[in-house]
């Protein structure tokens, strides 16, 4: 009954906001970030089987239907303009569904919808919206920055209070959360690594924030939160992102040198603080994480011919890894999808994403988006990001949607002397 009520609410929202599609996309993004998959029952009630989708999936579905009915020509034009990408995704999804339904377990379609189908639907909505409303770029960028800042602040609060604060009873059902001495925090996302991914993807977008103090505050929050997640890759990425943001700043050489000085001092202070104890410990002793990854890669390269064209169905990589005695997943979204749906179709799926980033414009409607899209594309292949229920698929395709929308839009050449990534929407639209 609660699920039916939620679907009805989604339909009402989609109809009410049909003339404000950017606001609808912000609602979908906010829902995906603020409600972890494990706590979906809070919104949709207890569900299982083929209806156990994240609440945001239903909202994407009703929004697509309403968009097709109210602005069908715009949506169809987007699909036609990117027909090869659409056909590739339809092929991959069809193969994944057939492979999964004919597999031993027969389950995994819910995860496929959560990480591939709904995110691609959101991608189509973003491209369609941004092509018809240039202000949507600023709206979506600002929404990402606000949600990232809020998530980072909550993660810091969780670390300070040593409490998950929200959804405690739901997180308690996750095996990793029950580890003795667990001290990594995730805000309201599905896992600490998901929070690290989110913050690393959004951080480059701060290059377009007008006020220096706000830019510094956002980067400081994100850095501290990534350290709290204890993601080693995330710490490296956020550090490089800070260097990038300073380099792209319009400040004078002296101001940039001062910022680097502050960054150096801040790094020493952070390393000496209790917040960094966990990540330093992981660099010193990764508890077998690197060895597990090496074993996973070796297993894949020893058996890749078995999964060249067909796989064992979505989520089968977990079962196969367990049977092989690996003790962990294959720790790479590409390797896991290769075993799930076959190397050929995994390559088609991730190759299409790579092509979007490679063909994307060097000058975009959102400063920092090029770097953000590269991070969004690469990080999922350092762990099982897209092979588990999380917001990663949504965030990845949202970033790609902004890139494609920038590519579709006829950008006027930048005025002489202006940064090639200069903001192209009104200054008043900037965060801060």
C-alpha positions as CSV (number, residue, x, y, z in Angstrom):
1,X,0.0,0.0,0.0
2,X,2.8,2.4,0.9
3,X,4.5,1.6,-2.5
4,X,1.3,2.4,-4.4
5,X,1.1,5.7,-2.5
6,X,4.7,6.6,-3.4
7,X,4.1,5.8,-7.0
8,X,1.0,8.1,-6.9
9,X,3.0,10.8,-5.2
10,X,5.7,10.5,-7.9
11,X,3.1,10.9,-10.6
12,X,1.6,14.0,-8.9
13,X,5.1,15.5,-8.5
14,X,6.0,14.8,-12.1
15,X,2.8,16.4,-13.4
16,X,3.1,19.4,-11.1
17,X,6.7,20.1,-12.1
18,X,6.4,19.2,-15.7
19,X,7.2,22.8,-16.7
20,X,10.2,22.9,-14.3
21,X,12.1,19.8,-15.3
22,X,15.4,21.0,-13.7
23,X,13.6,21.0,-10.3
24,X,12.4,17.5,-10.9
25,X,15.9,16.3,-11.6
26,X,17.1,18.0,-8.4
27,X,14.4,16.1,-6.5
28,X,15.6,12.8,-8.0
29,X,19.2,13.5,-7.2
30,X,18.4,14.6,-3.7
31,X,16.3,11.5,-3.1
32,X,19.1,9.3,-4.3
33,X,21.7,11.0,-2.1
34,X,19.5,11.4,1.0
35,X,18.0,7.9,1.1
36,X,20.4,4.9,1.0
37,X,19.3,1.8,-0.8
38,X,19.3,-0.2,2.4
39,X,16.7,2.3,3.9
40,X,14.3,2.4,0.8
41,X,11.5,1.0,3.0
42,X,11.4,4.4,4.8
43,X,9.8,5.8,1.6
44,X,8.3,2.9,-0.3
45,X,7.5,0.5,2.6
46,X,8.7,-3.1,2.8
47,X,9.2,-4.4,-0.7
48,X,10.9,-7.5,-2.1
49,X,11.5,-9.3,-5.4
50,X,11.0,-7.4,-8.7
51,X,9.5,-4.3,-7.0
52,X,12.4,-3.6,-4.6
53,X,13.6,-0.5,-6.4
54,X,15.0,2.6,-4.8
55,X,12.4,5.3,-4.4
56,X,14.3,7.5,-6.9
57,X,13.8,4.8,-9.6
58,X,10.0,5.3,-9.5
59,X,10.4,9.1,-9.7
60,X,12.6,8.7,-12.8
61,X,10.0,6.4,-14.3
62,X,7.0,8.8,-13.8
63,X,9.1,11.8,-14.9
64,X,10.0,10.0,-18.2
65,X,6.3,9.2,-18.8
66,X,5.1,12.7,-18.1
67,X,8.0,14.2,-20.2
68,X,7.0,11.9,-23.1
69,X,3.4,13.0,-22.9
70,X,4.1,16.8,-22.3
71,X,7.3,17.3,-24.2
72,X,7.6,14.2,-26.3
73,X,9.2,15.9,-29.3
74,X,12.1,17.2,-27.2
75,X,12.7,13.8,-25.6
76,X,12.5,12.0,-29.0
77,X,14.9,14.6,-30.5
78,X,17.4,13.8,-27.7
79,X,17.1,10.1,-28.4
80,X,17.4,10.6,-32.1
81,X,20.4,12.8,-31.7
82,X,22.1,10.1,-29.7
83,X,20.6,7.1,-31.3
84,X,23.8,5.0,-31.4
85,X,24.3,5.5,-27.6
86,X,20.7,4.7,-27.0
87,X,20.7,1.6,-29.1
88,X,24.0,0.5,-27.4
89,X,22.4,0.8,-24.0
90,X,19.2,-0.9,-25.1
91,X,21.3,-3.8,-26.4
92,X,23.3,-4.1,-23.2
93,X,20.2,-3.9,-21.0
94,X,18.4,-6.5,-23.1
95,X,21.4,-8.9,-23.0
96,X,21.8,-8.3,-19.2
97,X,18.1,-9.0,-18.5
98,X,18.1,-12.2,-20.7
99,X,21.3,-13.4,-19.2
100,X,20.1,-12.7,-15.6
101,X,16.7,-14.3,-16.1
102,X,18.2,-17.5,-17.5
103,X,20.9,-17.7,-14.9
104,X,21.0,-20.1,-11.9
105,X,19.7,-17.5,-9.4
106,X,17.5,-15.5,-11.8
107,X,17.9,-12.4,-9.7
108,X,19.8,-9.2,-10.3
109,X,17.3,-7.3,-12.5
110,X,16.5,-4.9,-9.6
111,X,20.2,-4.0,-9.4
112,X,20.4,-3.5,-13.2
113,X,17.5,-1.1,-13.1
114,X,19.0,0.7,-10.1
115,X,22.5,1.1,-11.7
116,X,21.9,1.2,-15.4
117,X,18.3,1.6,-16.6
118,X,17.1,4.4,-14.3
119,X,20.4,6.3,-14.4
120,X,20.3,6.3,-18.2
121,X,16.7,7.5,-18.1
122,X,17.9,10.4,-15.9
123,X,20.7,11.0,-18.4
124,X,18.0,11.5,-21.1
125,X,16.1,13.9,-18.9
126,X,19.2,15.9,-18.2
127,X,20.2,16.3,-21.8
128,X,16.6,17.1,-22.9
129,X,16.3,19.7,-20.1
130,X,19.6,21.4,-20.5
131,X,19.1,21.7,-24.3
132,X,15.9,23.6,-23.8
133,X,16.8,25.6,-20.7
134,X,20.4,26.9,-20.3
135,X,19.7,27.9,-16.7
136,X,19.4,24.2,-15.8
137,X,23.2,23.9,-15.9
138,X,23.6,26.3,-13.0
139,X,20.6,24.7,-11.1
140,X,22.1,21.2,-11.4
141,X,25.6,22.3,-10.6
142,X,24.5,24.2,-7.5
143,X,22.3,21.2,-6.4
144,X,25.4,18.9,-6.6
145,X,27.5,21.4,-4.5
146,X,24.8,21.8,-1.9
147,X,24.2,18.1,-1.5
148,X,27.9,17.4,-1.4
149,X,28.5,20.0,1.3
150,X,25.6,18.7,3.4
151,X,26.8,15.1,3.0
152,X,30.3,16.1,4.0
153,X,29.0,18.0,7.1
154,X,26.9,15.0,8.2
155,X,29.9,12.7,7.8
156,X,32.0,14.9,10.0
157,X,29.1,15.0,12.6
158,X,29.0,11.2,12.5
159,X,32.7,11.0,13.1
160,X,32.5,13.5,16.0
161,X,29.5,11.7,17.6
162,X,30.6,8.2,16.6
163,X,27.1,7.6,15.5
164,X,25.4,7.1,12.1
165,X,22.7,9.6,13.3
166,X,20.2,8.6,10.5
167,X,19.0,5.2,9.4
168,X,21.0,3.4,12.1
169,X,18.7,0.3,12.3
170,X,18.9,0.0,8.5
171,X,22.7,0.3,8.2
172,X,22.9,-2.3,11.0
173,X,21.7,-4.9,8.4
174,X,24.8,-4.4,6.3
175,X,27.6,-6.9,7.1
176,X,30.4,-4.3,6.7
177,X,28.8,-1.9,9.2
178,X,28.9,-4.6,11.9
179,X,32.6,-5.0,11.8
180,X,34.2,-4.6,15.2
181,X,35.9,-1.2,15.5
182,X,34.2,0.2,12.3
183,X,35.0,3.9,12.2
184,X,34.3,4.9,8.6
185,X,31.3,7.1,7.9
186,X,29.0,7.5,4.9
187,X,26.5,10.4,5.6
188,X,23.3,9.1,4.0
189,X,24.9,7.3,1.2
190,X,25.2,3.5,0.8
191,X,28.8,3.1,1.8
192,X,31.8,5.2,2.9
193,X,33.4,4.7,-0.6
194,X,30.2,6.0,-2.2
195,X,30.4,9.2,-0.2
196,X,34.1,9.5,-1.2
197,X,33.1,9.0,-4.8
198,X,30.4,11.6,-4.6
199,X,32.7,14.2,-3.0
200,X,35.5,13.5,-5.5
201,X,33.2,13.9,-8.5
202,X,31.7,17.2,-7.2
203,X,34.9,18.8,-5.9
204,X,36.2,20.0,-9.4
205,X,32.9,21.9,-9.9
206,X,34.0,24.3,-7.1
207,X,36.3,25.9,-9.7
208,X,33.3,27.9,-11.0
209,X,32.2,29.2,-7.5
210,X,32.6,32.9,-7.6
211,X,33.5,33.6,-4.0
212,X,37.0,32.4,-2.8
213,X,35.9,31.9,0.8
214,X,33.1,29.7,-0.3
215,X,35.3,27.7,-2.6
216,X,37.8,27.1,0.2
217,X,35.0,26.1,2.6
218,X,33.5,23.6,0.2
219,X,36.9,22.0,-0.6
220,X,37.8,21.9,3.1
221,X,34.6,20.1,4.0
222,X,35.0,17.7,1.2
223,X,38.6,16.9,2.1
224,X,37.9,16.3,5.7
225,X,34.9,14.1,4.9
226,X,36.9,12.0,2.3
227,X,39.6,11.5,5.0
228,X,36.9,10.3,7.3
229,X,35.7,7.7,4.7
230,X,39.2,6.3,4.8
231,X,39.3,5.9,1.0
232,X,42.9,5.9,-0.1
233,X,42.1,6.5,-3.7
234,X,39.7,9.3,-2.7
235,X,42.3,11.1,-0.6
236,X,44.7,11.1,-3.6
237,X,42.0,12.3,-6.0
238,X,40.7,15.1,-3.7
239,X,44.3,16.2,-3.1
240,X,44.9,16.5,-6.9
241,X,41.6,18.2,-7.3
242,X,42.6,20.9,-4.8
243,X,45.7,21.6,-6.8
244,X,43.6,21.7,-10.0
245,X,41.1,24.2,-8.5
246,X,43.9,26.5,-7.4
247,X,45.6,26.3,-10.8
248,X,42.4,27.2,-12.5
249,X,41.7,30.1,-10.1
250,X,41.7,33.6,-11.5
251,X,43.7,34.8,-8.5
252,X,47.1,36.4,-8.9
253,X,50.3,34.4,-8.8
254,X,50.9,35.7,-5.2
255,X,47.4,34.7,-4.1
256,X,47.9,31.2,-5.6
257,X,51.2,30.8,-3.8
258,X,49.5,31.8,-0.6
259,X,46.8,29.3,-1.2
260,X,49.4,26.6,-1.7
261,X,51.1,27.6,1.5
262,X,47.8,27.4,3.4
263,X,47.2,24.0,1.7
264,X,50.6,22.7,2.9
265,X,50.0,23.9,6.5
266,X,46.5,22.5,6.4
267,X,47.8,19.1,5.2
268,X,50.2,18.9,8.1
269,X,47.5,19.9,10.6
270,X,45.1,17.3,9.2
271,X,47.7,14.5,9.2
272,X,48.4,15.2,12.9
273,X,44.7,15.3,13.8
274,X,42.7,12.3,15.1
275,X,40.5,12.4,11.9
276,X,43.5,11.2,9.8
277,X,44.4,8.3,12.1
278,X,42.2,5.8,10.2
279,X,43.4,6.7,6.7
280,X,47.0,6.7,7.8
281,X,46.5,3.3,9.3
282,X,45.0,2.0,6.0
283,X,48.0,3.3,4.1
284,X,50.4,1.6,6.5
285,X,48.3,-1.6,6.7
286,X,45.5,-2.2,4.3
287,X,44.4,-5.4,6.0
288,X,45.0,-7.4,2.8
289,X,43.0,-5.2,0.5
290,X,45.7,-4.9,-2.1
291,X,46.4,-8.6,-1.9
292,X,42.7,-9.3,-2.4
293,X,42.6,-7.0,-5.5
294,X,45.6,-8.7,-6.9
295,X,44.0,-12.2,-6.4
296,X,40.8,-10.9,-8.0
297,X,42.6,-9.6,-11.1
298,X,44.6,-12.8,-11.4
299,X,41.5,-14.9,-11.2
300,X,39.9,-12.8,-14.0
301,X,42.8,-13.0,-16.3
302,X,43.0,-16.8,-15.8
303,X,39.4,-17.3,-16.7
304,X,38.4,-14.4,-19.0
305,X,37.8,-16.7,-22.0
306,X,34.8,-18.2,-20.2
307,X,33.1,-14.8,-20.1
308,X,34.1,-13.3,-23.4
309,X,30.6,-13.2,-25.0
310,X,28.2,-14.3,-22.3
311,X,28.2,-13.9,-18.5
312,X,26.5,-15.6,-15.6
313,X,23.9,-12.9,-15.0
314,X,23.9,-9.7,-12.9
315,X,25.4,-10.3,-9.4
316,X,26.9,-13.7,-10.5
317,X,30.4,-12.2,-10.1
318,X,29.9,-12.3,-6.3
319,X,28.9,-16.0,-6.4
320,X,31.8,-16.9,-8.7
321,X,34.3,-14.9,-6.6
322,X,33.1,-16.7,-3.5
323,X,33.3,-20.1,-5.2
324,X,36.9,-19.3,-6.3
325,X,37.8,-18.6,-2.7
326,X,38.7,-15.0,-3.2
327,X,37.0,-13.8,0.0
328,X,36.0,-10.5,-1.6
329,X,34.4,-9.2,-4.8
330,X,36.5,-8.6,-7.9
331,X,36.9,-5.0,-6.7
332,X,36.3,-3.5,-10.2
333,X,33.0,-2.6,-11.8
334,X,34.4,-3.5,-15.3
335,X,35.6,-7.0,-14.2
336,X,32.4,-7.7,-12.3
337,X,30.2,-6.6,-15.3
338,X,32.4,-8.7,-17.6
339,X,31.6,-11.8,-15.6
340,X,27.9,-10.8,-15.2
341,X,27.0,-9.9,-18.8
342,X,30.1,-10.9,-20.8
343,X,33.3,-8.9,-21.7
344,X,31.9,-7.8,-25.1
345,X,28.8,-6.2,-23.6
346,X,30.6,-4.8,-20.6
347,X,33.1,-3.2,-23.0
348,X,30.2,-1.7,-25.0
349,X,28.7,-0.3,-21.9
350,X,31.7,1.3,-20.4
351,X,33.2,2.1,-23.8
352,X,30.2,4.2,-24.6
353,X,30.8,6.2,-21.4
354,X,34.5,6.6,-22.3
355,X,33.5,7.8,-25.7
356,X,31.3,10.5,-24.2
357,X,34.1,11.8,-22.0
358,X,36.6,11.7,-24.9
359,X,34.3,13.4,-27.3
360,X,33.1,15.9,-24.8
361,X,33.9,19.6,-25.3
362,X,37.0,21.0,-23.7
363,X,34.9,24.1,-22.9
364,X,31.7,23.2,-21.0
365,X,28.7,25.1,-19.6
366,X,29.9,24.1,-16.1
367,X,33.5,24.9,-15.1
368,X,35.4,21.8,-13.9
369,X,32.9,19.4,-15.5
370,X,35.6,17.8,-17.8
371,X,37.7,16.8,-14.8
372,X,34.6,15.8,-12.9
373,X,33.5,13.5,-15.7
374,X,36.9,11.8,-15.8
375,X,36.9,11.1,-12.1
376,X,33.3,9.9,-12.3
377,X,34.3,7.5,-15.1
378,X,37.5,6.1,-13.6
379,X,36.8,5.7,-9.9
380,X,34.0,3.0,-10.2
381,X,36.7,0.6,-11.6
382,X,38.7,0.8,-8.4
383,X,36.0,-1.1,-6.4
384,X,32.6,-2.7,-6.8
385,X,30.9,0.7,-7.2
386,X,28.4,-0.2,-9.9
387,X,27.9,-3.8,-8.9
388,X,26.1,-3.0,-5.7
389,X,23.1,-0.9,-4.8
390,X,24.3,2.7,-4.5
391,X,24.0,6.1,-5.9
392,X,27.1,5.7,-8.1
393,X,25.2,4.9,-11.3
394,X,23.0,7.9,-10.9
395,X,25.9,10.3,-10.2
396,X,27.9,8.9,-13.1
397,X,25.2,9.2,-15.7
398,X,24.2,12.7,-14.3
399,X,27.8,13.9,-14.9
400,X,27.8,12.3,-18.4
401,X,24.4,14.0,-19.1
402,X,25.8,17.4,-18.3
403,X,28.8,16.7,-20.6
404,X,26.6,15.6,-23.5
405,X,24.3,18.6,-22.9
406,X,27.3,20.9,-23.1
407,X,28.4,19.2,-26.3
408,X,24.9,19.5,-27.8
409,X,24.7,23.2,-27.0
410,X,26.2,25.6,-29.5
411,X,28.7,27.3,-27.2
412,X,29.9,30.7,-28.5
413,X,33.7,31.1,-28.5
414,X,35.1,32.5,-25.3
415,X,35.9,36.2,-25.4
416,X,39.7,37.0,-25.6
417,X,41.5,36.8,-22.3
418,X,38.8,34.7,-20.7
419,X,39.3,31.3,-19.2
420,X,38.1,28.6,-21.6
421,X,36.0,27.2,-18.8
422,X,34.5,30.6,-17.8
423,X,30.9,30.5,-16.5
424,X,28.3,31.1,-19.2
425,X,25.3,31.6,-17.0
426,X,24.4,34.7,-15.0
427,X,26.6,35.5,-12.1
428,X,23.6,35.6,-9.9
429,X,23.1,31.9,-10.6
430,X,26.4,31.0,-9.0
431,X,26.4,29.4,-5.6
432,X,27.3,32.0,-2.9
